[in-house]
Amino acid sequence: MTKINLRYPRVSDAANFFEILNNPNFKYLSVKVKSIKEEEKWLRLNAAKRRRREEYNYAIIFNQALVGGIGLSIDRKRPFIGEIGYFIAEKHWGKGLASQAVKLVEEIGFKKLGLRRIVILMQPANKASERVALKNHYRREGLLKKAVKDRENKFYNVWLYAKVR
């Protein structure tokens, strides 16, 4: 299996992220980026978010190409809990890249950041994300009703998967 690498995203990645994130086949992604400029603005905020211990975002690199992103958001009220979110370009779906990225970010969360709990939220119909969670030994803890908004600002239910240390 070819391995992925993670690196901090760069402003120069904005066009690639914009293209990936605006794929109409992303049924389960709640992020909607309106322009490359908007993506550049978001990317410029990453270093400050790391310094404030709010978010740790990474570009997923496979065969020297940017193929997705993954982030670890720290719960502000419970800073020992992190939430992983990720996306992979459609042409790389089903290759195990998200599973590898989750494993790497999980190590950062538990070992470097000292987290005690990491969660992954997903819509019940998102079987690919459920497989990623299960492959990484996360356990389903329950259904959170109307817990997340989609791209059209409609609320939807999500499964809560978690791993504790």
N, C-alpha and C positions, 0 to 999 in steps of 0.2 A: 504494500500500500504506500503510495506517495504521501509524504507528510506535508502538512501546512505549516506556515509560520505566521506569527502575529507581530504587528508593529503598530506604533501609534499612527493614526491617520494623519495625512498631510493635506493642506489646503489644495495642493495640486491633484489630489484624489477626487475633488468635488464632482467633476464631470462623470467619472466612473460610478461614484456612489449615486449620483442623480439618475443615471441610466438604469442602474440595478433597481433602485427604490421605486422608480416609476413604471415598472413592469406591470401591465394590467393583469397578469396571471398571479400576482401576489394577493391572494384572497384573504390572508390572515395577518397582514402587516398593517398596523394602525398608523404608521408614519406616512405622511404625505409631504413631499418636498416640492415646492412650487417652481423653483428655479435653481440654476447652478449657483447664482449669487447667494441665495438663501442657504444652500448647502455649504458654501465657503464660509459664511458667517457662523454657522453652527460648528464647523471644523475649527475655526479660530478660538472657540470657547473651550476646547478640550483640555488644554494645559491648565487653565484656571480651575476647571472642574476637578482635575486630579489634585491640584494643590489644596483645594477645599475638601478633599476626600468625599466628593459627591458622586462622581462617575469616572470609570476607567474604560475608555473606548479603544477598540483596536480594529485595524484593517486585517482581513484574512487574506493571506497570500498563498497561492497555489501555483506551482510551475512559474514562478516569478511574476504572476499577474494578480491584481486585486480581484477577488471573487466574492467578497462579502464583508460584512462587519459584525462585530460582537461587542457587547458592552456589559459592564457590571455596575449597576446603580446601587449606591449605599442608602439604606433606609435612614432618613434624617432623625427620626424619633428613636429608632433602635439601630444604632450604628454597628451592631454585631451581625446584622442581616444584610445580604446583598441579593439583588435580582439580576439574573442573566437574561439578555435578549439578543437575538441574532438574526441575520438574513444572509442568504446565499444566492448568487446569480443563478437564474433558471438553468442555464446550460450545465451547471455543476450540481444540480439536485441529484440526490441518490448516490453520491460518491463517498458519503461518510465524513465530509468536510465539517459540517456543523458539529458532529459528535466530537471530532478532534478538537475543534475550537472551544467547545464547552469544557472539555477536560483541561485544556491549558488555562483557561480563565478561572476555572474552579481552583486550580493549584495556586494561582495568584491570590484569589480571595481567601482561601484558608491559610496558606503558608505565609504570604507576604503581608496581607492586610489583617490577618488575625480574625477573620469572620468565624462565627459559630454556626451560621445557617445560610444556605444559598437556595433561592427559589427560582423556578421557571414557571411562567404562566403561559397557557396556550388555549385557544379555542378548542372545544371538544371535537370538532370535525377535523382539526389539524393533526392527522395521524403521523405525518412525518416528524413534527416536533415532539409528539408523544414518544416516538421511537428513539429520538435523540435523548430525551430525558431517561427513558428506561435503559438504554444502552450505557448510560453514565451512572446507573444505579440510583436515580432519584425515585422517590416514592410519592405516589399520588396521595394527597392529604384531604382533598375535597374540591367541591365546586363552588366558586365565588360567583354569585349571581350579580349580573349587571355591574361588573367590577372594572371594565375597560371600555374605552370608546374606540370605535373604528374610524376609518378615513372620512366617513360621512357624519361623524359625531353622534352615532347611535351607540347605546350601551349594549354590551354583550357579556355572556357568561364565559368564564375561563376555568380550566382545571388548574389547581395549584399542586405542583410537584416540588419536593424539597429534599435536601440532603443536609444533615447536621453532623458536626464534629464535636 
